Amino acid sequence: MRQLDRYIGISVLSSVLVVTLIVLGLDLLFAYINELDDLRGDYGAIQALEYVLLTSPRRLYDLLPVAMLVGCLIGLGTLASNSELTIMRAAGISVARIIGAVMKPLAVVMVAGVLLGEYAAPYSESVAESRRAIAVGSNEAIRSRGLWHREGDEFIHINAVQPNGVLRGITRYRFDDQRRLQEASFAARARVQESDWLLEHVERTLFDENGHSRVDTLDQQRWEVGLSPELLRIVLLDPDVLPLSGLWRYQQYLAEQELNNSVYWLSFWRKLLQPVTTAALVFVAISFIFGPLRSVTLGQRVFTGVLVGFSFRIAQDLLGPSSLVFGFPPLVAVLAPILVLVVMGTVLMRRAG
């Protein structure tokens, strides 16, 4: 029986790996073509290729659930087309035993996906964004994508955060209680000291109540701000890329600053429930093979898998922002599509039985 479990597991796992490589390769190709439209400064074709390759862990993490769905459909579907599943059932092998044989190797892939999303993807994405911002032009005010942040009465834009904690291209706007601009400044670099930051090569413009302005140039300036280098590396990245620990810390920081942290709660629940999402998609794939896709062609199985996967992603992408707009809990937005998949798979399995 162990040999049979191993045979089923290898058949499904090999299909999942092939589908993952194909989908990831296409995604990297399209991403590189898209980056070629943004070449400027020191950001050339080689730098664009380096950027795309560094973002591949994040792309793999995003694509893994759908790739496992399609790969499972192909692997089990091949066994069904060769009547091997029928022979197994006739030999007394239960559906639960087959599901267990499929889930064992895929559970290893799920664990690898969790580790990828928690450690490899955030780090490589941070390095990629930092190098891209510096190459594009981090020494110009609000030139690259960077990040916006507010702390108290100050609005801050940072072009890049290097892995060593050095900031590049810091633009600051300070307002009074009546929202009148008091100071605008730009610093080429900033490095952390014991309790604050040290801005370097600062150009600032001061505004008085009469509308007059004065321009100063400073070699160095102290900057007291509550953002640590670790927190800044978190802020720079898209919420969906951050590890769970980073999402938890930053949503707490936003709450302390009385800022909206719903986006980070949404990403937190998505990431925490990612293994559950993947398991639900695999369960639906198995139910399809024992149900409506038992005797169809390979192309129909692939089409069905892609259709279900993209429908699930669209539902997530619609419900997530809807929770931010209409105010219902982000956890509900993440759980609802998963529950639909579980109900769909359960109904199909009962009909097949």
Backbone torsions as a table, in degrees:
resi	resn	phi	psi	omega
1	MET	NA	-34.6	177.6
2	ARG	-64.0	-35.5	179.0
3	GLN	-65.1	-37.5	178.1
4	LEU	-67.2	-43.9	177.4
5	ASP	-60.0	-40.8	-179.6
6	ARG	-66.0	-38.5	-179.7
7	TYR	-65.2	-45.3	178.8
8	ILE	-64.2	-45.1	-178.5
9	GLY	-61.9	-43.5	-180.0
10	ILE	-66.3	-39.3	179.3
11	SER	-60.6	-45.5	-178.7
12	VAL	-72.9	-43.8	-176.9
13	LEU	-63.1	-41.0	179.2
14	SER	-63.5	-39.5	177.7
15	SER	-65.7	-40.3	178.8
16	VAL	-62.7	-44.2	-179.2
17	LEU	-64.5	-41.3	179.2
18	VAL	-64.4	-46.1	179.1
19	VAL	-62.3	-41.2	-179.9
20	THR	-61.4	-44.8	179.8
21	LEU	-64.2	-40.9	-179.7
22	ILE	-66.0	-47.9	-178.0
23	VAL	-65.3	-42.0	179.3
24	LEU	-65.1	-41.5	178.3
25	GLY	-61.0	-43.6	177.9
26	LEU	-64.7	-41.0	-179.7
27	ASP	-64.0	-42.0	178.2
28	LEU	-65.4	-39.2	179.1
29	LEU	-62.5	-48.3	-179.8
30	PHE	-66.2	-36.5	178.5
31	ALA	-64.9	-39.8	179.2
32	TYR	-66.5	-42.0	177.6
33	ILE	-61.4	-39.7	178.8
34	ASN	-66.2	-38.0	179.7
35	GLU	-67.7	-27.1	-179.2
36	LEU	-63.9	-19.4	177.0
37	ASP	-77.2	-12.7	-175.1
38	ASP	-110.3	19.6	-178.9
39	LEU	-70.7	126.1	175.2
40	ARG	-167.7	160.1	-177.9
41	GLY	61.7	-132.4	177.1
42	ASP	-89.2	7.2	-178.6
43	TYR	-92.6	91.6	-178.9
44	GLY	-102.4	-166.9	-176.6
45	ALA	-64.3	-37.7	179.5
46	ILE	-67.1	-43.1	179.1
47	GLN	-65.3	-36.2	177.4
48	ALA	-65.4	-40.1	177.4
49	LEU	-64.7	-42.2	177.5
50	GLU	-61.7	-41.6	179.3
51	TYR	-62.1	-45.7	-178.5
52	VAL	-64.1	-41.5	179.7
53	LEU	-65.9	-37.3	178.6
54	LEU	-68.1	-27.0	178.8
55	THR	-86.9	0.2	-177.5
56	SER	-62.3	-35.1	175.9
57	PRO	-60.3	-41.2	178.2
58	ARG	-66.3	-40.6	179.1
59	ARG	-65.4	-40.8	177.9
60	LEU	-62.8	-41.5	179.3
61	TYR	-62.5	-40.7	179.7
62	ASP	-68.6	-36.0	-174.6
63	LEU	-86.1	-15.1	-171.6
64	LEU	-58.8	-44.8	-179.2
65	PRO	-59.6	-46.2	-179.8
66	VAL	-68.7	-37.6	178.1
67	ALA	-63.2	-37.3	177.4
68	MET	-69.4	-36.1	175.7
69	LEU	-60.9	-52.2	-178.0
70	VAL	-67.1	-41.8	179.7
71	GLY	-63.4	-38.5	177.5
72	CYS	-65.6	-40.3	177.0
73	LEU	-61.4	-42.1	-178.6
74	ILE	-70.5	-46.0	-177.8
75	GLY	-63.9	-51.6	178.1
76	LEU	-68.5	-35.1	179.1
77	GLY	-63.3	-36.0	176.8
78	THR	-64.7	-41.7	176.3
79	LEU	-63.3	-37.7	179.1
80	ALA	-69.2	-39.9	-179.7
81	SER	-64.8	-32.4	178.4
82	ASN	-87.0	8.8	179.2
83	SER	64.5	14.1	-179.6
84	GLU	-70.5	-37.7	176.9
85	LEU	-65.3	-37.5	177.8
86	THR	-63.0	-41.1	178.9
87	ILE	-65.7	-40.4	178.5
88	MET	-61.8	-44.6	179.9
89	ARG	-64.7	-39.9	179.4
90	ALA	-66.0	-27.6	179.4
91	ALA	-82.3	1.3	176.5
92	GLY	96.2	8.4	177.9
93	ILE	-77.1	123.0	-177.4
94	SER	-76.2	160.5	177.0
95	VAL	-63.7	-37.8	179.4
96	ALA	-61.5	-38.0	179.0
97	ARG	-66.7	-39.9	178.6
98	ILE	-66.1	-42.0	177.9
99	ILE	-61.1	-41.2	178.1
100	GLY	-63.3	-39.8	179.2
101	ALA	-65.4	-33.0	178.0
102	VAL	-73.7	-41.6	-173.2
103	MET	-72.1	-29.3	-175.7
104	LYS	-58.6	-55.5	179.2
105	PRO	-69.2	-32.8	-179.8
106	LEU	-69.5	-27.0	175.5
107	ALA	-63.2	-36.6	176.7
108	VAL	-63.6	-41.0	178.0
109	VAL	-64.4	-38.9	178.6
110	MET	-63.0	-42.9	178.4
111	VAL	-63.6	-41.9	177.4
112	ALA	-62.1	-37.4	177.5
113	GLY	-64.7	-39.8	177.9
114	VAL	-62.8	-45.3	178.7
115	LEU	-64.0	-37.7	177.9
116	LEU	-62.5	-45.0	-178.7
117	GLY	-72.1	-25.9	-177.5
118	GLU	-87.6	-31.6	-172.0
119	TYR	-121.4	-58.2	-173.1
120	ALA	-69.2	-48.9	-175.1
121	ALA	-62.6	-48.0	179.3
122	PRO	-60.1	-42.0	-178.1
123	TYR	-66.7	-50.1	-178.0
124	SER	-64.8	-34.7	178.1
125	GLU	-67.3	-39.2	177.8
126	SER	-62.5	-44.9	178.8
127	VAL	-64.2	-42.4	-178.9
128	ALA	-62.6	-47.3	-178.4
129	GLU	-66.7	-38.0	179.5
130	SER	-64.8	-48.2	-179.5
131	ARG	-65.0	-38.2	179.6
132	ARG	-65.3	-44.8	-178.5
133	ALA	-63.1	-41.2	179.7
134	ILE	-66.5	-41.3	180.0
135	ALA	-67.5	-39.0	-178.8
136	VAL	-68.5	-35.8	179.7
137	GLY	138.8	74.8	-177.2
138	SER	-80.9	-9.3	-178.1
139	ASN	-92.3	14.3	175.9
140	GLU	-117.3	143.0	-175.7
141	ALA	-64.6	123.2	175.1
142	ILE	48.3	49.4	-179.8
143	ARG	-94.1	-47.2	-178.0
144	SER	-92.4	-179.7	-174.7
145	ARG	-62.6	-54.0	173.7
146	GLY	51.5	-151.4	-177.8
147	LEU	-147.6	150.0	172.6
148	TRP	-106.8	144.8	178.8
149	HIS	-151.8	147.1	175.0
150	ARG	-121.1	134.6	173.6
151	GLU	-136.7	111.9	-177.4
152	GLY	65.3	-124.6	-179.0
153	ASP	-98.5	16.5	-176.6
154	GLU	-117.9	131.3	175.5
155	PHE	-106.1	130.3	-169.4
156	ILE	-126.0	137.0	170.7
157	HIS	-124.4	129.9	-179.5
158	ILE	-121.1	125.0	-177.5
159	ASN	-72.2	-40.6	-176.1
160	ALA	-156.3	146.3	172.6
161	VAL	-120.0	114.2	179.7
162	GLN	-77.0	155.9	-178.7
163	PRO	-57.2	-26.2	179.1
164	ASN	-83.6	4.4	176.4
165	GLY	92.8	-0.8	178.1
166	VAL	-79.0	134.3	179.2
167	LEU	-95.9	148.4	177.1
168	ARG	-126.3	132.1	173.8
169	GLY	66.9	75.4	-177.0
170	ILE	-105.6	115.3	176.6
171	THR	-108.3	130.7	-177.2
172	ARG	-129.6	140.2	173.7
173	TYR	-126.7	122.1	-178.9
174	ARG	-112.4	130.8	-176.6
175	PHE	-117.8	158.6	174.3
176	ASP	-92.2	-171.3	-176.7
177	ASP	-65.9	-24.0	178.3
178	GLN	-92.4	13.2	179.4
179	ARG	62.7	32.8	174.7
180	ARG	-96.4	136.3	-176.8
181	LEU	-68.7	124.8	178.6
182	GLN	-104.5	-33.7	-176.6
183	GLU	-153.1	139.3	172.4
184	ALA	-129.5	131.2	-176.8
185	SER	-144.2	158.5	175.6
186	PHE	-137.7	130.6	177.2
187	ALA	-121.2	136.3	-177.8
188	ALA	-69.5	-37.6	-177.2
189	ARG	-143.2	163.3	172.3
190	ALA	-151.4	137.7	176.4
191	ARG	-131.7	148.9	-173.6
192	VAL	-79.0	142.3	171.3
193	GLN	-110.3	-159.9	-175.8
194	GLU	-64.2	-48.1	-175.3
195	SER	-126.7	0.1	179.8
196	ASP	-153.4	-169.3	-179.3
197	TRP	-112.2	152.6	175.6
198	LEU	-114.2	111.6	178.1
199	LEU	-82.0	142.7	-179.3
200	GLU	-124.4	142.8	179.1
201	HIS	54.9	66.6	-173.3
202	VAL	-98.9	133.1	170.2
203	GLU	-119.6	120.2	-176.9
204	ARG	-130.3	149.3	178.0
205	THR	-120.1	122.8	-179.3
206	LEU	-103.4	136.2	-179.1
207	PHE	-115.8	135.3	176.6
208	ASP	-101.2	-179.3	-176.0
209	GLU	-68.6	-20.7	-178.7
210	ASN	-89.8	3.2	178.5
211	GLY	88.2	3.9	177.2
212	HIS	-83.3	157.4	-178.4
213	SER	-132.7	155.9	177.5
214	ARG	-138.1	132.6	-177.5
215	VAL	-104.0	128.4	178.0
216	ASP	-120.5	151.4	174.0
217	THR	-125.1	124.3	-177.0
218	LEU	-123.4	139.7	175.0
219	ASP	-71.6	-39.2	-179.7
220	GLN	-144.4	153.1	177.9
221	GLN	-154.4	134.4	175.4
222	ARG	-72.2	145.3	-179.1
223	TRP	-137.2	111.6	179.0
224	GLU	-93.5	113.2	-179.2
225	VAL	-146.9	148.9	-175.4
226	GLY	-81.3	4.1	-177.6
227	LEU	-89.9	118.2	174.8
228	SER	-83.4	163.9	176.6
229	PRO	-56.8	-38.6	179.1
230	GLU	-64.0	-42.5	-179.4
231	LEU	-68.8	-35.1	178.8
232	LEU	-67.0	-37.8	176.9
233	ARG	-64.2	-29.6	176.1
234	ILE	-71.8	-45.3	-176.2
235	VAL	-63.5	-35.3	-175.0
236	LEU	-65.0	-29.2	-174.3
237	LEU	-88.6	155.5	173.5
238	ASP	-63.5	140.7	-177.6
239	PRO	-53.8	-34.4	-177.9
240	ASP	-69.4	-14.0	-179.4
241	VAL	-93.2	-21.5	-172.7
242	LEU	-67.5	149.5	172.6
243	PRO	-72.4	164.9	-178.6
244	LEU	-60.1	-39.4	-179.9
245	SER	-64.5	-39.7	178.6
246	GLY	-66.9	-41.6	177.5
247	LEU	-61.9	-41.2	-179.1
248	TRP	-65.2	-44.9	-178.8
249	ARG	-65.2	-42.9	-174.5
250	TYR	-74.0	-34.3	177.5
251	GLN	-67.1	-31.8	174.6
252	GLN	-67.1	-40.4	178.6
253	TYR	-63.4	-42.5	178.2
254	LEU	-63.1	-39.8	178.2
255	ALA	-62.6	-38.7	178.2
256	GLU	-66.4	-32.2	178.1
257	GLN	-86.4	4.5	-179.1
258	GLU	59.3	39.9	177.1
259	LEU	-109.7	159.0	-178.0
260	ASN	-71.2	123.5	-179.6
261	ASN	-114.7	17.3	-176.1
262	SER	-63.2	-35.9	-179.5
263	VAL	-61.6	-39.8	-178.2
264	TYR	-75.5	-31.6	172.4
265	TRP	-63.9	-41.6	179.3
266	LEU	-60.8	-47.0	179.0
267	SER	-65.7	-34.5	178.6
268	PHE	-61.7	-48.0	-179.2
269	TRP	-68.4	-36.5	177.5
270	ARG	-61.2	-44.5	-177.3
271	LYS	-71.9	-40.3	-179.8
272	LEU	-63.2	-37.0	-176.9
273	LEU	-96.1	10.3	-179.8
274	GLN	-58.4	-44.0	176.6
275	PRO	-61.6	-37.2	177.9
276	VAL	-65.1	-40.6	177.2
277	THR	-60.0	-46.7	-179.7
278	THR	-62.6	-43.4	179.0
279	ALA	-62.7	-38.5	178.7
280	ALA	-65.4	-40.5	178.4
281	LEU	-65.7	-40.4	178.0
282	VAL	-66.0	-39.6	178.3
283	PHE	-62.0	-39.8	176.8
284	VAL	-65.3	-40.6	178.4
285	ALA	-60.3	-43.8	178.9
286	ILE	-63.9	-41.3	179.5
287	SER	-65.2	-33.1	176.5
288	PHE	-65.2	-41.4	-177.6
289	ILE	-66.4	-38.8	178.4
290	PHE	-83.8	-6.9	-178.7
291	GLY	-115.8	-113.2	-170.6
292	PRO	-70.3	-19.5	-177.1
293	LEU	-105.0	26.0	-175.7
294	ARG	-66.7	-36.1	-173.4
295	SER	-134.1	46.6	177.2
296	VAL	-112.0	174.6	-177.8
297	THR	-77.8	166.2	-180.0
298	LEU	-62.3	-40.4	179.9
299	GLY	-61.0	-39.0	178.2
300	GLN	-66.3	-37.4	178.1
301	ARG	-65.8	-44.8	179.5
302	VAL	-62.2	-44.5	179.8
303	PHE	-60.9	-43.8	179.4
304	THR	-63.6	-43.3	178.9
305	GLY	-61.8	-45.0	178.8
306	VAL	-63.6	-41.0	-179.7
307	LEU	-62.9	-46.6	179.7
308	VAL	-65.4	-43.1	-179.2
309	GLY	-61.7	-46.4	-179.5
310	PHE	-70.8	-34.1	175.7
311	SER	-62.6	-40.2	178.0
312	PHE	-64.3	-44.2	179.5
313	ARG	-64.0	-39.6	178.5
314	ILE	-63.8	-41.4	178.3
315	ALA	-61.9	-42.5	177.1
316	GLN	-63.4	-43.8	-178.0
317	ASP	-67.9	-26.2	177.8
318	LEU	-83.2	-44.5	-176.6
319	LEU	-70.7	-34.2	-179.6
320	GLY	-59.4	-59.7	176.9
321	PRO	-61.7	-31.5	178.2
322	SER	-62.5	-36.7	178.1
323	SER	-65.0	-32.7	178.2
324	LEU	-73.0	-34.1	-177.8
325	VAL	-79.4	-45.9	-173.5
326	PHE	-94.5	-8.5	170.2
327	GLY	86.2	9.9	175.7
328	PHE	-84.3	158.3	-171.2
329	PRO	-58.5	136.1	176.7
330	PRO	-58.9	-30.5	179.0
331	LEU	-60.3	-38.4	178.2
332	VAL	-64.0	-41.1	-179.8
333	ALA	-63.4	-33.0	-180.0
334	VAL	-81.0	-39.6	-175.6
335	LEU	-74.9	-32.8	-173.6
336	ALA	-56.8	-51.8	178.8
337	PRO	-62.5	-33.6	178.9
338	ILE	-65.3	-43.2	179.6
339	LEU	-64.2	-37.0	177.1
340	VAL	-61.9	-42.2	178.3
341	LEU	-63.1	-43.6	-179.1
342	VAL	-63.1	-44.0	178.9
343	VAL	-63.8	-43.2	179.2
344	MET	-60.8	-46.5	-179.8
345	GLY	-64.6	-39.4	179.7
346	THR	-63.7	-43.8	-179.7
347	VAL	-63.4	-44.7	-179.3
348	LEU	-65.9	-38.0	179.3
349	MET	-67.1	-37.7	178.1
350	ARG	-66.4	-39.9	178.1
351	ARG	-65.8	-37.6	179.5
352	ALA	-67.5	-34.6	-179.5
353	GLY	-73.1	NA	NA
